[in-house]
Amino acid sequence: MEVEVGSFSDPEGLEGLAHLLEHMLFYASEKYPEEDEYRKYITEHGGYWNAYTRRETTIFFFDVNVDNFEEALDRFAQFFIKPLMSQDAVLRETKAVDSEYKNNLLSDGSRIYQLHKHLSSKDHPYHKFSTGSLETLETKPKAKGLDIRLELLKFYENYSANLMHLVVYGKESLDCIQGLVERMFSDIKNTDQRSFKFPSHPFSEEHLQILVKTVPIEEGDHLRISWPITPSIQFYKEGPCHYLSHLIEHEGEGSIFHIIKELGWAMYLEAGETTDSDSNEYSFFSIGIGLTDAGHEHMEDIVGLIFNYLHLLKEDGVHEWIFNELFPPEEWLVGAALPSKYAPQRINMILDQLSPETVRIFWRSKKFEGSMSSAEPWYNTPYSVENVTPAVIQQWIKKAPTGKLHLPKPNIFIPKDLSLKEVHEKVTFPTVLRKSPLSQLWYKPDMLFSTPKVHIIIDFHCPLSSHSPEAVIATELFVDLLVDYLNAYAYDAQIAGLFYEIYVTSAGFQISLGGYNDKMRVLLNAILVQIVNFEVKPNRFSALTEASVKDYQNFNFRQPYSQASYYVSLILKDKNWPAAEKLEALSLLESDFFAKFVPHLLSKTFLECYVQGNIEPSEAKSVVQEIENIIFNAPNSLFKSMSPSEYLTKRVIMLENELKCYYQTEGLNQKNENSSVIQYIQVHQDDAILNIKLQLFALIASQPAFNQLRTVEQLGYMTSLYVRNDYGVLALQVVIQSTVKDPSYLDVRVDEFFKMFESKIYELSDKDFKRNVKSLIDSKLEKCNNLWDQSYFYWGEIMAGTLKFDRATSEVAALRELKKEEFIEFFDQYIKVGAPQRRTLSVQVFGGNHSAEFKKAINEADPPKTYRITDDISGFKRSRPLYSSLKGGPGRITMD
C-alpha cells in the first residue's frame, strides 16, 4: 500500500511525525487488538513485513505463505481502517524512532544525505529533518503543551482512501482477489484529502554553483557532483537518465572512469538519477567518485574532465544504437526496466540540465579535519561552502587531462542465439559429470525456468591462500587486482546481461558467471586468460593497497553489532586471522613480495566447477576441459595440481555443555554511543531432525523476542533472533544493539526472555504447534524464483560438503512426523537456560555510553558455569575441540 502522505507533510515543529505514524500502525487495531498481532501472524506464517517513510509517500508491504494470504491481508487492511494507538505504545515507539536516529548518527550515508537537505531552501519541505527523535517528538512538543498521541491521531486523518494505491499479488483469480480487496478495504474512509505537492526544486541561487567540503567518519575520500533535474518519472517510457548514466559511468576505454583510473585518481565511479526522490516535481542526477589520495590532489581536474565528457555527449549527439543496446525490444517482457521508446529530445533535455550553472559539488575527506567553519545541526557534520562559478568550471575544464574521451564501441556481448537446448535426460539433482586430478565438474541442466541462461561457478581451492595473515591479504589483493584489470573489457558484458564476480573464500577464491549462455564462454575465456597472464601493475598495486588499508581501518567505524558478529566468527572458526593482524600485514606489503607470492599461491590448486542452465552435458565437459587447458596447460602457467592431503578443511570450535563463554570488549569507536550483545547458542552439526526442531523454535520465538526485547522493554531498535549456520554447525543467535543499556544487562535480559518463554513452549496447544509446523513446511516447499536461487542452493550444499540436494523434501518429511513432545524435549535439552546441552557464547561490545560499565564488568568475578575469554582468543580456540569437517577432499564425494 502506497499512501500519498510522507515526511513533507510533517507539521512544523513535529519533525518525524509521519515516520512515527508508520511505526505505530504495526501495533494493534480495533479488530485485532492484541499488540503485535500483525507482525506475529506474518512471521509465524513464513512471511516478511516492513514499511518505510519517503518524502511524499509512505509504503507498507508484506508477503506470506499462500494459504495464509487472506487472514494476513485482513490484518493489513486494518492499518488503514481503525488502528489503536495507546499512550504507552506511542511512548515506546517514540523511543524506537529515537533509537533508529541514534543508530545512524555516525553513518556517513545518513550524515551526507542530511547535509544535502540542510543546504536547501528553508521554506522547502526537502530541508526538513525527517527521521524524528525524542527531541522533536517528545521534549519540544511537551514544552509547547502538545500531546504527541493526539497529534498522531490528527495526522492520521490525512490517510484518506483517495490518496492510497494498493497492489495485491496472489495465486487466486483476479475476480477472487478483487472480491477480497473490496470486502476488506471498503471501510477505509475517503475524506477527499489533497496530496502534498511542492511545485519546485528545493534550491535557491545560493544553493547552486557551490563546493561543499565535509569531514566523514570513515576513511576514504569521496566526490559527488549533483544537479537538480526534471524527474524522469514524468517520461518513464523514454528512460533518458538510464541512457546518460550508462555512458557517464561506463568503464571501457574512452570513458571518464578509464582515464582517471589509469591516472591513479579513482577507485570507482557511479552515476544516475538518485533513488531517494519520490517526487514528480524535482529530482537529482549525481556522479559519485571514490578518490585515491592522488585523486584528492586532482579534484578540479576530475570535475573538468566530467564537464568535458558532458560537452562531448552534446557535440556527438544521441545515438539510437546505444539506446537499443540498453532497451532491446526482445527484452521488454523479461527485462528489469519498463518498455522504453527512443526520444532523443528527452535525453538532450536532461543533458542540458547538467550544467555549471546548477552544479552542487560535495567533497568529503578527513584531510579537511579542523578547517570546517559550520556544522549541520542534526548529525553535527562539519562542513564549509565555497562558490564555484561557471567561469571557475571553465578554468578546470581547460586544465583537465587531455586523455582521449570517446563513446563506447558497439557491444560484442549482445546475445544473438537465444534458443533453448533440448534436455535428453531428466536430471533431478546435480551430478558429477567429470573428474580428473585437476578438477571436478558438477552439472545440472535447467528443467524448470526455460531461459537461455547459464550459471557457472569455479572454486579455486588454493591451500597456500590462508596459512598466515600475509597470505590472506595478498590473496585478497590478487582478487581485487583481477577485477580491476577486467573492468574495462567486462563492463560491456554486464550491460548485455552477463554478470560475473570474483571473490575470496576461506580456502582460495571463486569465479561466478551468470547470464545468457550465447557469449558466456567469451567472457569466461577472458577472465581465465587474465588470471594466467597476471602481472603486477605498480600504479594499480599502489591504488588498491591504499584502498584496502582504508577498508580495514574502517572496521573500527562499523556498528557495534557488526563488530560483535566479527568477534563471534573469530572465536568460532578455525584458522581465522584477526583484522588487526591482517591490517598490519597489509601495511607492510610490498610489490616485490606480492609478485613472488602470486606464483606461490597458484602453485597448488584444485578446481571444483559447477555448471547449471541452458547447456548440454557435452558442452559443460568441454567448458571444464577448456578451463583446465588454459589454467594448467598453458605455456609458463603458474598453476600446478595439489595432492588430496593438502585440501583445507573448514571447521568450527565446539563449545562446552552447560557452560556460558563470555567475551567482553570495548567498541573500537568510542564516539559511537551504541553497545551490542550477541548471544550464540550452539546446537548441532547438520542433521535433518535437529535442523527442523531448531528452525521451528526460531519461527515460534523470533517475533515474541522482537516484541519483548525491542517493543516492550525498549532495549534497542536493532533486535533479532534467528538460526545461524557456520560450515554446517547450526546455532540460535540473538542480536541486540542499544544506547540505553550496557551489553551485560542486555545479555541478562536475553536469558530472562528464554526463561519467560519456557511457559509459552510448555503451554503450546496442539493447534498452534501444528499451525507452526505447517508454516515451516510451506516455507520449505516454496519454489526457487530463478535459476540463480536454485543453483546457489545446490552450490552451497557442495561447498559445505553436506550434499543434501533433497534437503527440503527430507526435512518436510521429518516435520510431518514431528511430535510436540519431541519438540519440547529438544527445547529442554538444548535451548532452555540451564539445559544439559546448552552451549553458549556471549559476545559483548561496550560503546561510548557504557565505558564505566565495561570497567566494572571486566573486574567482576565470573559466576558459576561461565568462562571468560580474554584477549588471547587464539589460546581459547586451541583449548577447544573442533567439529568434524563435512567436506571431503578433491575427488572424494561423500553422499548419504
N, C-alpha and C positions, 0 to 999 in steps of 0.2 A: 504494500500500500504506500503510495506516494501522497503526502499531504502538502499542499502549497502554503505551508507555514514553516519558516525556518528562523535562523538566528537574526536575520534582518528585521523580523517582527518583534524582537525583544523590546519591551518598554524601556524608556530612558531610565537609567539607574538600576535596572534589573538584568544586567548582562548575564547570559547563560540560562534565562528562564525557559526558552524553547528546548534547550538541551536537558534541563531538569524535567520538563514535562515528558520528553521522550523516555527518560528513565522511569518516571512514575507510572506510565501506562502498563508496564510489565507486572505491576504489583498484584492487583486484585480488581474485580469488577462486581457489580451488584449480583449478577447471575453466577459468578464463580468467586465467592468472597474469600476463600482460603488464600492466604498470602502465598505468592509464588506458584500458584496453581498452573498458570500457563507454561512457565519455563520448566516446571517439573514434568508436566504432561509431554511436552515436546521432547525433552531429554530422554525420558523413560521409553519413548517410542521411536528411538533411533534417529531423531531429528536434530536440527540445528536452528537456532534463533538469533537474531540480532536486530539492531536498528542504528541509524546514525542521523545526526542533525547537520543539514547543509545550510547554505545561506538563505535560499528562498524556499526550500522544501525539507521535509523530514521523511525518511524512508524506514518502514518496518517490514520485516520479512521472516519467513521460516520455511523449512522443509521437514517432512515427516514420513514415516513408513506409510505406504498407500492405504492400508486397512484402517489407519487412524486419522485419515485426512479430514473427514467430516467433523469429528469432535474437535480436532485441533483448530480447524477453520472457525468453528463457533466461538472458541475461546479467544481467538484472534479478533474476531468481529467486535467483541465486547469492549476492546480498547476504545472503540470509536462511538460506542453507544452509552455506556454507563460505568465508567471506571470509578473505583473507590480511591480516594487519596486521604488516608488518615493522617492526622497531625504527626503521629510518631513516625510513620513511613516517610513523610515528607522530610522530616528532620534527618532521618538516617540516609536518605538518598541524596540530600544536600551535601552530607559529609562524603558520600561516594563520589559525587561530582568534584568536590574539592580534592579528594584523593587522586582522581584522574588528572586534574590540573597539576598537582604536585608531582605526579609521576613524570610529567613532561617538562618540568622546569629546566632540566639540563639536557633536553633533547634539541640538537641543533636544527632539526627539521621544524619543530614547533616554534622555536625561537625566531628563525628567519621568516617563517610564514607570518607570525605576528608583527615582525618588523616591516614586512611588505605592507601590511594593513595599516600599521601605525603611520607610515609615510604616505598617507592619502588624505583626501578632504575630510575634515572633521564632521561636515554635515552630510556625508555619505555613509550609509549603514555598513559599508565594507570596512570602515575604520574601527568598528566595534570589536571589543573582546567578546568572543562568543562561547568559550568553554564554560565559564562560570566558576565561582569559588565561594568559600564561606563568607568572604568579604562582600561579594556582590549579591549573594542570595540569602544571607542571614544578618551579618553585622550592620551593613548600611541600611537595609530595609527596616530592621528593628529600630535603628536610630531615627528613622523617619516615621515610625509608628505603623509600619506596614506589616501585615500578616502574610507570610510567603505562601501559605496554603490557599488563602483567599485570592491572592494574586494569580496562583496557578489555575484555580477554578475559573477565574475571569478570563485568563489567557486561553484556556481550553475551549472557550466559546468560539474562537477562530477556527476550530476544527469542524468545518461545515462540509456536508456531502458534496456541494458544488465545487469544492477545492480538492477533492480526492480522486485519485486514479488507481484502480485496482487491477492487478494481473493475477489470475488463478490458473495453475497448470496442474492437471491431474490425468489419471488414466480413464476417468469416466467420460461419457459422451458430452458434447457441448451443451446439449439440452439439459442434461443432469446437472452439470456444473453451474449453468445459468440459474437453474431452479434453486440450488444451494445458496448461491450468492443473493438472489432475490429474497429468499426466506431469512437468511442470517444478517444481511446488511441493510435491509429496508428500514430498520428503526433508526438509522443514523440521521440526525437532524440536518435539515437543509435550512440554514439561516441566511443564505444568499450573501455570504461574505465575499469581499473582494480580495484577490491575492495581492500581496505587497510587491510592487514593482518600483524600481528606481531608474528612470529612463535616461541614464548617462553613465559613462565610465567614472571611476572614483578618483580621478586625478585632476587637480587644477594645474596651472602652469608651473607652480613651484615644485610639483612632484614629478615633473618630466625634465629630461636633459640633466639627470643627476648621476653622480657616482657615490654610492654608499659603501663606506668601509666599515667592517664589523669584525668582532673577535669571536671565534667559535669556542665551543667547549672541547671538541675533539681536534686531534692533529690533522693537518691537511688543508691546503689552500683550495678555494673554490671560487669560480667566477660565474655569475648568472646575468645574462643580458636579456631584458624583458621589454615588451611593448604592449600597450593596450590595443586590442583589435576587435573587429566585428565578430561576434560569436559564430562559429561555423555551423552551430545547430540551426541557424536560420536558413542554411542551404546545405543540409547534411548529405544530400544525394551527390553533390559536386565534390565533396572531400578536399577542399583547397589546402587545408593545413596538413593533411596527410601527404599530399604531393610535395609541399615545401619542406616538411620535416624529413622526408625521405632523402632529399637532395642535401639539405644542410647538415644532417647527421651521418651522411654516407662516410664510409671508412676506406673506400677504394682510392686508387691513385687519382690525383687531381682534386681531392676533397680537402676541405678545411682541416679535418682531423688528421689526414695522412701527412699533411705538411707540418703541422705543429707537433705531431708525434715524432716525426723524423728529426725535428729540431730539438727534441727532448724537452718540450714545454708542457705536454699534456698527457694524462693517463686515460681520459675518456671524454666523449662529447655526446650530449643528448639534446634533442630539440623537439619542439612541438607545442601545440596548444595545451595549456595547463588543465589538468583534470579536476582541480578543486573549484572550478567555477560552474555553477548550475544555472547561470543567468542567461536569459535571452537578450539582455541589454548590453552586456560587455563581456569581454574575455581577455586572456593574455596569451601571447606567444613568447616562449622563452628558449634560450640556448644556455645550457649548463655545461661547464667545463671543469674537470678535475685537474688542477695545475700542479706541476712539479715545482721544486724550489727555483729551478731555472725559469720556468714559466711565470713565476711570480714577478721576476725582473722584466718580463716582456708582456705585461698585461696590455699596454697600449698597442703593441704590435699585433697581438691576437685580436683585439677589438677591430683594429684597422683591417686585418685580413678578412674578418667576417663581413664587414661592410663592403669590401672589395668583391666578395663572393656574391652578396646580395645584388650588387651592381651587375655582375656577370649574368645572373639569372634574369635580370631585366633586359639586358642587352641581347641575350641569346634567345629570349622568348620562351613560351611554354611549349612543350613537346608532347604530342599525343601518344607517341610510342612509349614514353616514360610513364605516362598516366596508365596506359594499357597494361604495362608490366605490373603495376600496383593493383589494378582492378580488372583482371581478365574476365571476360563475360562468362567463361566456363566455371569460374569460381563463385559466381553470385549466390548459388544455392548452398554452398558449403563454406564460404569464407567467413572471417570474423567481422567483416565490415558490411554495411548495407550496400545494395547496388548503387553504383555511382555513375553519373553522366559527366562527360567531358565538357567543362565550361572554363576555358582559359581566362575569360574576363574576371571570374571569381578569384582565381589564383593570383592574377595580377593585382586585384583589389587588395588582397591580404598582403602581398609583397610590397605594395606601395606604402602600407601602414608600418612596415618595419624600417622606419626612417630615423635619422639622427635627431629629428625634431621631437620625437616622442619616446626616446630611449630612456630606460632606467637600468643602471649597471650596479649590481650588488657584488662586492668583492670581500670575501671573508678569509682571514688569515690570523694566526697567532702572532705574526710579526707586527701587527698593529697594536698589540697589548700596551697599555699605558699611554696611548696617544689619542684616545677617543674622547670626544667632547660632550656626548649625550648618552642617555640610557633609556631604552624602551621600558615603559612603566610596568608591564605585566610579567615579563620574564627577565627584566633587568639586563637586557642585552646591550653592551656598549657599542656605540656607532658614531660615525661622523658623516656629514653630507657635503659634497662639493658639486659645483655646477660644471657640466660638460656640454658646451655649446656645439652646434653643428660645425662651427669653424675649427674647434678643437678636434672633433672627429675627423675632419678633413686632413688635419696635420698627421693624425695617427694613420690614416689611410695611405698617405704619401710615404711614410717611413716603414710601412708594413713589409714583411718578407715578400720577395718577388717570385716565390715558387710558382710553378705553372698550375694555376687553377683551371679546371675544366669539368664539364659534365661527365657523368659516368658513361661507360660504353654499354651497348646492349648486353643484357644479362644472359650469360651462357647456361645458367642453371634453370631457366624456364622449362618445365617438363613438356615433352611432346607426346610421349607414349603413356596414356592413362588407362591402358587395358588391364583387365583383371586376369591373373594367372589361374589356370584350372587346377583344382586340388584333386589329385587322383586317389589319395588315400586319406581317410579321416584320421586326424591325429588329435586326440583329446588334450594331451599334456605335452610339454617339451620333452624331446628325446635326444640322446646323444647320437649325433649323426656321423661324427668323425672324431677319431683320437689319434694323436701322434705324440712323440716325446716333447714336442714343442708347443702343442695346443690341444684344446678340446672344444668341440662345437656342439652347442645345444640349439635345437631347431624346433620351431612351431609355425606351421602355416596359418594364415588368417582364415578362420572359418566362421567368423561372426560379424565383422564390420564391413566387409566388401568395399574396401577403399584401396586405391593404387599406391599404398604406402607401406613402408617397411621400417622396422626398428632394429638397429644393430648396436650391440654393446661389446666392447673389447676390454677385458680386465688384464692389465699388465701387472702380473704378480712379480715384484722385484724385492727379494728378501733383504737387499742392501739399502732399502729406502728408509728404514726406520730404526736402525740399531743405535742411533745416537741423535741428540738434538741437531747436530750439524747435518746429519743425513736427512732428517725430516725437512729442515728449512731449505736445503739445497734441492730436494725433490719438489717442494712447493714452488721454488723459483724456476726450476726447469719447466714445470707445467705452465706457470704464468708467462714465461717467455714463449713457449709454444703457441699459446693462444694469441699472444701479442703479434708474433710473426705471421700468423694466419689471418689476422683481421682484414687486411686489405683484399685478399683473394676471396675469403669465405663470406664476406659481408653480403655479396650478391646471392649466395646460396640461401641465406636466411630470408632475404626478400622473396625468394622464389619458393618458400615453403619447405626448405631443408634446414633442419636445426642440428647443431652439434654442441657438445660440451666436452671439455677435458678437465678432469678434476682429480685431486689427490685422494687416495684411500689410505687405510691404516697399513697397507702392505704394497704400496706402489701407486699406480694411477689408472684411470679408466677413461675410455672414449665412448661417448654415447651419441649416435646419429639417428635422426628420425625424420620422416617426411616422404615425399614422392620417390618411389623406387627408381624412376627413369634415370636420374642423374646422380643417384646416391653413390655409385662406385667412383664417379669422377671426384666427388668431394672426399670420399674415404681415401682414395689414392693420394690426393694432395696432402692430406693430414699425415699419412704414413711416410711419404717422401720427406716431409718437413721434419719428422722425428728422426729418420735415418740420417739426414744431412744436417742435423742440428749443429749450429755453431754459436759461439758467444759473441754477440754484438755489443761492444763496450758501452755505447750510449744507452741502449735499452737495458743492459745489465744494471747500469747506474740508476736509471729512472725507476725500474721495477724493484730494485733493492730498497731504494728510498721509500717507495710506496708501501712496501711490505713492512718496513720498520715502523712506519706511521700506523699501519693496521694493528701491529702488535702493541704499540704504545696505547692505542685507543681501547684496548681491552680494559684499561683502568677506568674508562668512562662508560663502560657498559652498565646497564641497570643491575642492581644488586641481585635480582632473581636470576639473571643471566650468568653473573659471576658464581652464584651458588650452584647452578647447573654444571658449570665448568668444573667446580671442585668435586661434585658427585662423580662425574666421569673420570676425573684424575684419580680419585680414590678407588673406583671400582674396576677400571680397565687396566689390564696388564700391559706393560710396555707403552705407557702413555707419558710423554715428556711434558714437564711444566712449561707454561707460556714464558715465564721469566728466563728459563734456560734457553729456550728457542730464540728469544729476543737477543740474549747475549751472544749466541752463536751467529745470529744474523748480522749483528753489529760488527762482528769480526770477519765476516765472509768477504773474501777477495776473489776477483775474477779468475786468477790463476788456479786457486784451489777448486773453484767451481768447474772450470774447464776440464780438470782432471777427474772430478767426481762423476760427471755425467757418463763417461765410458764405464766407470766402476759400477755405477747404478745399473746400467743396462747389460752388464756382463753376465748377469744371471736373471733370466726371465722365463716365465711361463704364461701363455695366453689362454684365458678362458673366454670363449666367444659365445654370444647369444644372438640368434637371428630369428625374428618373427615378423610375419606380414605377407605382403603380396610378392612372394618369392618362392621358386620351386626348390626342392631339395638339392638338385644338381647344381643350381646356381649358388645356393648357400655354401655348398662344399667348395665351389670354385672361388667364392669370396675369401674363404679362410685359407685356401691354398695360396691365393694371391697375397694375402696378408703375410703368411709365412715366407713367401718368396721375397717380398720387399724387406721384411724385418730381419730375417735370419740369413738369407742367401744373397743379399745384395753385396757387391764389391765393397770392401772396407767396412762392413756392417759392424756396429759396436755390440750387437745383441748376441748372446750365447745362451744355450739352454741351461736349465738348472736341474739338480737331482731332486727326487721326491723328499729326501731328508732335509732339504733346505726350505721346505714350504713353511711359511709363517702361519701360526695359529692365532685366533682371536679368542682370548679367554678373560673371564670375569672373576673378580675376587669373591669368595664365598664368605658371607658374614656368619656370625655365630648365633645359634638358637638362644632365645631369651636374653639377648644382650643388645643394649642400645649403644651404638657408637656415636660420639659427638665430634664434630669438627667446627670450631668457632674461630672466626677471623674478622678483622675489620674490613669494611668496604675499601676498595682501592682509591675511591674518590670521596673523601670525607665531606666535600661540599654537597654531595647527594644526601638528602635527609632520609631517604628510604632505607629500610633494612629488609632482609628477606630470610625465610626459612624454607628449606626443602626437607620434608620427612619422606624417606625412601624405605619401603618395607619390601625386602627381597623375599620372593615366594618360591619360585621353582624354575627348573630348566624345561624348555619346550615339551609339553605333554598335553594331549588333547583334552583330557578330563580336567586337569588343573587349569588349563587355559580358560575353559568356558566358565569355571567357577569364579576365577579372578575377574574375568570380563563382566560376568553377571553382577558381581559385587560392585564393581566400578559403575556399572549402569545404574544400579539402585542407589548408590551413595553419592554420586557426583553432584547432583542438584541439591540434595539436602546439605552437603558440605558447603557448597557455594552459598546457600541461603543462610546457614547458621553462622559461618565464619565471616562472610562478607556483608550480607544484608542485615542480620540481626546483631551480631557483635561488632560490626563495622571495623574489622581488623585491617582491611586494606582493599583497594579497588581490584588488585590482581589476586584472585583466589581460584584454585582449580584442583581437582582430584582426577587422576587418570592412570591408565596402565602404561608402564614403561617397559621397553624391550631392548636389552643390550646383548647382541650376539646370541639371541635365543634364551637369555635369562630374563624372566619376567618379574615385574615388581609393581606394587602400588605406590604412587607418588602424589604427595600433597604439596602444593606451592602457595606461599603467601608472600606478598610484598607490602610493606606498611611503613607509614611515617609515624603512626600513633603509638605503636608498641614495639618493644625490642624482640629479637628472634627467640630468646629463651622463653619469653612469655608466649609468643606465637606457637612454639613447639608444645608447650603445656596445653594450650587451647586445642591443638590438633589431637592430642591424646584424649582430652576431655570430650571432643566430638565423637571419637571412636567409642568411648565408654557410654556416652549418651545414646549412640546409635545401636548399641547391643540390644536394647529393648525393641527397637524397630525391626531388627533381624529376627529376634525370637518370636515377635508377635506378628510376623509377616503372614498374612492369610494365604490359603491355598490359591484363592482367586488372584491375588496380587502377585504371588510367586509365578503362577502360570502366565499372567499377563506380561511380566518382565521377561520370562523365558521366551515367549513368542516374539516380543520386541527384538530381542537379541538375534533370534533366528531370522526374522525379517531382514535385519541389517546384514547378516551374513549371506543371505540369498540375493541381496541386491547385486545386479549385474554390473560389470565394468562399463564405464561410459565410453571408452575408446580404446584403441589399440595400445596406447602408451600405458594406461592404467593396468591393463591385463599383463603386458609384458614386464612392467616393473614389479608386479606381484610375483610372477614366476622367477624373475631375476633375483628378487630378494630371497626366495627360497633356495636358489642355487648358491648365492653368496653366503647365506647363513649355514649352509650345509644340511638344512632340515629336509629339503626336497619334498615337502608335503604339498604337492601341486593340487591335491584334492582337499586341502585344509578346510574349506568352507563346508563341503559335504560331510566330512568326518566329524567336524565339530558340531554341525547341526544334528547329526545322528546322536552324538553324545548328549546334546542338550535335550533332545526329545526323551531320552532315558533318565535324565537327571531328576532325582527326588529332592524335595525341600529339605528333608533331614540330612541328606548328604551335603547340601549347600551350607546349612547351619554348622555342620561338623567342620567343614572347610574354614568357615569364619572363626570358629573356636580354636582351630589348630594353628592358623597362620596370621590372622588379621587382628583379632581381639587383643587389647592391651593385656600383656601377661600371658599370651598364648604360648604353648610349649615350643612351637616352631616359628615364633615371630622373630625375624632378624631385621633390625632397624639401623638405619644411618640417618642422623640429623645433621645437616649442614646449615650453619647459621652465619649469615653475613650481617655485621653490625654497621649501619650507616651513621652519618654525621649526627643525627638526633640522639643516638644511643651509645656514644663513646663511653659515658660513665657506666652504663650497664655492662658494656664489654669488659671494662677493667674489673668490675665486680664478678662477672661470670667466670673469667679465666682464673680467678683466685678462690673460687668456691670448691669445696670438697666434692668429689664425684659421688653421686647417690649409688645405692646398691644396683647391681646388674647394669652398670654403664661402663663405658670405656672412652676416655678422652684421646682423640687422635691429635698429636702435636703437629708442629710444622714439618716433622720428619714423616711425611706421607709415604715416602718410599720404604722406610723402615716398617711401617704398619703393613704395607702391601706384601713385603717379604715374609711377614709373620703369619699370613693367612693362606689357607689352601685355595686352589683355583677350581672352578667348574671345568669339566672336560670340554674340549673343542668339538663342536658338531660337524666341523668342516674337515673332509678328508683332503689328502694331498693331491697333486696333479695326476690325473688319470685314474684316481681312486674314487669310485662312486659308491656312496653308501645309501641305499634306498631301502625303506621298510618293505 
